[in-house]
């Protein structure tokens, strides 16, 4: 049970990090798009 909780927490943390990276990339592209058009 303890191990399952840790694995689930690790997976959710990894997903959060991936989402954060994608959000940052999209946000940077949006800023570049606004500045250069």
MOQUIRA-V684046 format. One record per helix or strand of 2 or more residues. SS is the DSSP state (~ for helix, > for strand). FROM is the first residue (numbers start at 1). LEN is the number of residues. If there is no record, write none. Layout:
ss = <SS;SS>
from = <FROM;FROM>
len = <LEN;LEN>
This chain:
ss = <~>
from = <2>
len = <34>
